[in-house]
Amino acid sequence: MSLKAALHQYLASKESVTNLVPAARIVRGKRPAGMDLPMVAYSGPPGVDEDHQGGASGSATTTITFDAWGTSDSQVTGIVDALRNVLHCLANQTIGTGDDETFIQAARIDGYDDDTEWAVDGSDEHNCMLRFYLIVTYNRPIPNFT
């Protein structure tokens, strides 16, 4: 089971998002160098594991960071609005398929950063970026600790 893979499947299935960002440009991890804009990169914190020998509950809470990139502020704002719209309604639904199927218990957007990245070559081109954080509680298999 992979929450990150399930999120990609979910976002790639939403026309309101893919009309603005092709599914191939919705990536896990950091923004790949040279990838065409607009794009969305998302990632969770490394090493989050809420299972422990004191009693695993079968649920975990983590924060997923979303970075929306575009060539103008208005483009990025449109992407973020579309993402917020589809992420606000994640609670109490199953996303993903097959081995990546994940039940989302709760989800809420918690804060954002707004920034601009200037081209390294000194040109006038720039990329706008808006980062926001999704706190999600989801079901996961309970380990048997053997």
RAKA-V87830 format. One record per residue. N is the residue number from 1. SS is DSSP state (@ for helix, = for strand, . for the rest). PHI is phi as a letter, one per 30 degrees, with the letter a starting at -180 (none if undefined). Layout:
N	SS	PHI
N	SS	PHI
//
This chain:
1	.	none
2	.	b
3	@	d
4	@	d
5	@	d
6	@	d
7	@	d
8	@	d
9	@	e
10	@	d
11	@	d
12	@	d
13	.	c
14	.	c
15	@	e
16	@	d
17	@	d
18	@	d
19	.	d
20	.	c
21	.	b
22	.	e
23	@	e
24	@	d
25	@	c
26	=	c
27	=	b
28	=	d
29	.	j
30	.	d
31	.	d
32	.	d
33	.	e
34	.	i
35	.	d
36	.	d
37	.	c
38	.	d
39	=	a
40	=	b
41	=	c
42	=	b
43	=	a
44	=	c
45	.	d
46	.	d
47	.	i
48	.	d
49	.	b
50	.	c
51	.	d
52	.	a
53	.	d
54	.	d
55	.	k
56	.	d
57	.	c
58	.	i
59	=	b
60	=	b
61	=	b
62	=	b
63	=	c
64	=	c
65	=	c
66	=	c
67	=	c
68	=	c
69	=	c
70	=	a
71	.	c
72	.	b
73	@	d
74	@	d
75	@	d
76	@	d
77	@	d
78	@	d
79	@	d
80	@	d
81	@	d
82	@	d
83	@	d
84	@	e
85	@	e
86	@	d
87	@	d
88	.	d
89	.	c
90	.	d
91	.	e
92	.	i
93	=	b
94	=	c
95	=	b
96	.	i
97	.	b
98	@	h
99	@	d
100	@	c
101	.	e
102	=	b
103	=	d
104	=	c
105	=	d
106	=	a
107	=	a
108	=	a
109	=	d
110	=	b
111	=	i
112	=	a
113	=	b
114	=	b
115	=	a
116	=	b
117	=	c
118	=	c
119	.	d
120	.	d
121	.	d
122	.	i
123	.	d
124	.	d
125	.	d
126	=	b
127	=	b
128	=	c
129	=	b
130	=	b
131	=	c
132	=	b
133	=	b
134	=	c
135	=	c
136	=	b
137	=	c
138	=	b
139	=	d
140	.	b
141	.	d
142	.	d
143	.	d
144	.	c
145	.	h
146	.	c
//
